Amino acid sequence: MENMQWVRRFDLFRKAALEDVRRTRSGAIVTILVLSFAFLIFCIESLRLFTTYQSTSIILDPYSDSNLYIQLITKIFHAPCDILSIEILDQFGRETINAESPQIWKTITINGYPSGLYQGGAPDGDALENPLSKFLLKSNQQLIPPVLQESTALIESNFEQILSQFSYSLVDFYSSRCIWCRKVSNTYELLALYISERPSLKDRIGIHKVNCDISRELCLSQHIKGVPTLRLFKRNPNGINQGIVDYSGKRTVQDMMEFLMRSTTELDGILIKNGSASDSNVGINAYRKLKDNEGCIVSGTFEVKRIPGSIRIFANTSKTDFDMSELNLSHSLSRIQFTNSRESISFTRNDIQYQIDQESVTKHVFISHEHFFRLVSVVTRSWNWIFGYVESESFEYSKTSMQVSSEPALPEIRISFDVIPNAVLREQYSSRKWYDYITNLLALIGGLIAIGRVFDASALTITEKFINKRKSRSKVIDK
């Protein structure tokens, strides 16, 4: 029994109140039991504190006086942006239902690919989301060093070798005596510098120049009939570079860049679709026969009252340069978002690249497309044991779409919405509040300590009364 004396050091129930500072083995055992139960109580109470319960009920919409914010991105396949107009109507067809400063953008697409040519009421800072716009702004503020020196112009001996280093190459065939060549030279330099600073482009697209005064035979072999000629080349699998198309657009960096991105993307898509990657002549011929089809991506944000209304996209009849009898408003509704705050909408023009969610397509003209959204407000009240109740709102909706004949009127796209007056209340709460948690924890542990003291005192009394008395009797007998 002497070897068990070390257990006494764990006795926290020292008998100070009874002027007895001894530590006993029975007190140590009671202490260990009390600490074990205290830890168990702490775990149970903490679990109840962080355990949340959820209930669902129906209430009147507490945010009915708040505004509704809508973000819309729709891609119209066969209608140019110039003829399209957007307006907001109430449920009776009256224009503008207290709409607060809508921001609407229209992006031109060629054969379904965004061209980067933007129209609409975007704020000045929004244009900086386009990396090309950022680059051009920087080039206007500081001196840009030339990239394409006269000494780096291609000649007959290195033409094929250098072009073979890139999947695509844009080559400017020029003459130093040509005034139009000198005018386009600065723009071409900016284009070359921009591509050289883009890691995703510089190894794929090469920008080069050929001086036809020096490399006359090269220009004749490429059948150059006039200068300047900007020609796009494609590298074939066999290493031969084939001229695809000559650029005939506006002499601006934006238009040249749009031409490069659209042409290379379309040709890659044709090669993959036709399975002609090994024989690019098939894909190139199909690309040359491709007729450009102009479309439009309409995107924007709207702030409206929570009353029934609609967003209407329609053709402006004042535009007479388009044959309205061929108007087809087939489109894809790429994205639509409903929220109760403008801060919840993070709109950038890159959103037009989002995956298409649903298409409304028809081969017929004079067909209107209607989408109806019925919204319900979902109020979530969650209990935070530090901050109390935290409330937030979101929307869930059901959608119905249909196509109807618009004759004799022109077709339109109408996106209608209606917020029902009721809301779904989802409450998430804890079974314990923090002050209840602390109060219960201290009370239970305090009671446990009190019970431990009682057991310790009882064990000490029993020990002294019976065991120690027996020891004293045995000592008397031994004497």
Sequence and secondary structure as in RCSB ss.txt:
>XXXX:A:sequence
MENMQWVRRFDLFRKAALEDVRRTRSGAIVTILVLSFAFLIFCIESLRLFTTYQSTSIILDPYSDSNLYIQLITK
IFHAPCDILSIEILDQFGRETINAESPQIWKTITINGYPSGLYQGGAPDGDALENPLSKFLLKSNQQLIPPVLQE
STALIESNFEQILSQFSYSLVDFYSSRCIWCRKVSNTYELLALYISERPSLKDRIGIHKVNCDISRELCLSQHIK
GVPTLRLFKRNPNGINQGIVDYSGKRTVQDMMEFLMRSTTELDGILIKNGSASDSNVGINAYRKLKDNEGCIVSG
TFEVKRIPGSIRIFANTSKTDFDMSELNLSHSLSRIQFTNSRESISFTRNDIQYQIDQESVTKHVFISHEHFFRL
VSVVTRSWNWIFGYVESESFEYSKTSMQVSSEPALPEIRISFDVIPNAVLREQYSSRKWYDYITNLLALIGGLIA
IGRVFDASALTITEKFINKRKSRSKVIDK
>XXXX:A:secstr
 GGGGGGGGG    BGGGTB    HHHHHHHHHHHHHHHHHHHHHHHHHH EEEEEEEEE TTTTS EEEEEEEE
ESS  GGGEEEEEEETTS B SS    EEEEEEEETTEEEEEEEE   GGGGGGSHHHHHHHHHHHS    SS G
GG   TTTHHHHHTTSSEEEEEEE TT HHHHHHHHHHHHHHHHHHT HHHHTTEEEEEEETTT HHHHHHTT  
SSSEEEEEEE TTS EEEEEE  S SSHHHHHHHHHHHHHHHHHHHHHTT SS HHHHHHHHHH    EEEEEEE
EEEE SSSEEEEEEE TT  SS GGG    EEEEEEEEES GGG    GGGGGS   EEE  SSSSEEEEEEEEE
EEEEEEEEETTTEEEEEEEEEEEEEEEEEE TTS  EEEEEEEEEEEEEEEEEEESS HHHHHHHHHHHHHHHHH
HHHHHHHHHHHHIIIIIHHHHHHHHHHH 
